[in-house]
Amino acid sequence: MTYNRYSPEQLDQLVLRIFDVAAMLRETSQNAKRAKMDDIPMHDRKAVLWCEQLEQWAAKTKINVDILLLNRPDVT
């Protein structure tokens, strides 16, 4: 796996993209609720897998940054 270096601003931009996707799905679910739909047909296998991988990636990223911050004497 290749590591790419991100600035905090680049990470924020990535997070905003994820929020945009979440907002789109949230809007869809709310519209379905208002329309009193019983169910929504979806192909979700890949989406569920991607979410699981994204959660693992986010946790690993947080741990890596936390370790880096612990090793910096100028950060409290």
Steps between C-alpha positions, in 0.01 A plus 500: 500500500634841407472784750396836361576808703197718574488846644229557761311699234512207255366268770220750567412497130483120502278508808269751330462263204401223739250736668354586158442132426346448844273804450383367164408163652338668800284713268402187309398319819302799625317530168417128513368539855282797402366297206430215747702254293527158660841420356760628260653252254878541500817317409683554826771235519781724373377802694498302825850369426626851418353634823672230701831575328450875546437450871821296532697756300366788713587318824854424378546858384387633838739269683790602273432871549454455876840327519662774295349763729621317811854511365491876438613700803330820373147351494295463817 
